[in-house]
Amino acid sequence: MKWNKEQALEFVINYLKGKSYTKVLIANRNKFGHAFITTEQGNFYFLFKKDFFHSFNFQFPDYILKPNTFRGSGESINLEYLKFAMNNESTLLFSYENLPRAIYTPSKAKLLKSLELIYPAANFDNTFPTALLKLYCDYYGLKRTQNRENEYKTNDCTNGIIVVQEQTFSFPIALTERFLGKPL
């Protein structure tokens, strides 16, 4: 069976319903395999990816040389989608074409531990994981700007037409945890 974005989204929806989330609704989705999911217990921003960001180490060689950082594969999210998720207090959920029936999410515990080393006096306990992830990426400069412009239409989760030279936030996959499925 080939695992695709439709099957992955259906799997996520069924998983949430099975975990007693109520009023699970796909509020918006786009052709890239992203979906904004609302529930009575909280919101989710789902991203279907072909694979992990395997060139993470090569894209951010200075990052991996710093103490208390992570090597290996990474993940990325465009700034517009990250802002949308943050503005809607959404937990990010990642699923992959080559890893059927698995869902990954940024780990609040791992992010808190990493940020504790960076900001020892700060208290981030009540900060949403998506905001912690952006703070981490900002601190380490884990951002890239694409050389080309992309146009997104009204069927996109940003609701309108935007033309952007995309800025992408990247992070090591080691900062995620398995929401469900096979371990990394």
N, C-alpha and C positions, 0 to 999 in steps of 0.2 A: 504494500500500500504506500503510495506517495503521500507525504504529509504536506499540506498546503495551508495557506493563510485562512481559508474558510474552515477547514477541519480544526485548525489550532484555535481559532476564535470560538468555535462551538465547544471545543474541549474546555476552554477557560470558563465560558458561561456555565456549562454543566458542573464544572468543579466548584465554582462559587456557589451555585445553587445547592450542591451537595454539602457544602460547609455551612449551611444555614444562613447564607446571605439572602435577604428578601428584596423583592421588587428589583431584580437584576434586569437592567435595561441597557441595550446598546444605544446610547444617546447620539452618537455620531461615529462615522467611520470613513476611511478614505481608501483609495485604490492601492496604496502602498502597503496595506496590511496593518494599519493602525486603527484602533478603535477606542473611543471614550465610553467607559462602562460606568453606569451609576448603580448604586445599591443604597438601601436604607442605612447600612453600616459604614459606608464610605465609597469613594470613587476610585476607579482604576484607569490607567492609560496603558493599553495593550499595544505592543510592537511585535510584528512578525518579521524575523530576520532570516536571511539565507544562511548566515554563518556568523561566527564570532569575528571580531576585528583582530585578525591574526598579526597584522603589521604594527600593532600598538607600540611595541618596544622600539621599532624603527622610526615611528612618527614622533615619539617622545623620549629620545635618548637621554636628555638631561634629567627627566623625571626619575627614570629607573636607577640613576646614579645616586639619588638622594637617600638619606637614611629613612627607614620605616616606610618604604614604598614597595610596590608590587611589580614583579615582572610577569610576562606571559601575555596571553591574549587579552583583549579588551572588548569593550562595547562602546557604542556611541549613540547620541541622540541629537537631532538638530535643535538649535536654540529655540525656534518657534514652538516646537512640540514640548520641549522642556518647560518653557514659560506657560504654555497651556496647561500642562500637568500641574505645575506649581500653583497657578491661579485657581485651579479647580481642586486643590488638595488631593491629588490623585497619586496612588501608589503605582509605580511603573512595573509592568509585567512584560517579560521578554520570552518569546518562544522562537524556536529555530527549525528551519526546514530539515536540517540533518539530525535533529534530536527530537523525534516525535514524543508526544505526551509528557513533555517537561516544561515547566514554567520557572523562570528565574526572576528575582526581584532584588534591588539594592538592599543590602543588609543594614538595618538601623544599628545593630550592635557593632558591626565592623566599622561602620562610618563613625559612630560615637567614639570608639577606641582610637581610630586614626585622628579624629579631630581633637581629642583630648591631648594628644601629643603636640598638636599645632597650637591650640588655644587652651592651655592648661587651666586658666581661670574662668573659662566660659561654661555655661550650663545650657546644653542643647537638648536636654531630656524631653522637652515639649515641642521640639522642632520636628516637622514632618520629614520623613526620609528623603523625599525628592529634593527638598530645600537643602538638606545636609549634603546630598550628592553634588548639587550645584556649588555649594560653598567649598567642598573638597576640590572640585575641578577648577574653580576660580583660584584658589590658593596655589595650586600646583601648575597653573597655566595650561591645563589640558584642553585647549581649544584650538580648532583649526578653521580657517576660512577657505572655502572652495574658490577655485579660479573662475568658475562659470556662474552665470545667473540662472536661476530656476524660477518658473512661474507655477504657482499653486492656485487652483480654481476653487469655486464655491463648494465643491463636493469634498473639500479638504476639511480637516478638523479645526482649521483656523478661521473658517467661515468668511470667505472673501477671496479676492484675487490679490496676491502679493507677488512681487518679483524681488527675489533676494539673492545675494551672493551668500549662500548659506554659511552660518557659523555652526560648527558641530562641537559638542562637548563630549569628550571621551573619558573613559575610566577603566581601570583594570577589572577584569571579570572576577578577580579575587575579592572584590568588594560586594559581590552578590551572594545570595544564598538560594538554594533550591527551594522554590515554592512547592514544587511537586515534580516527581519524575526521577530519572537517573541522575546520579551525582556527576559532576564534571570530571 
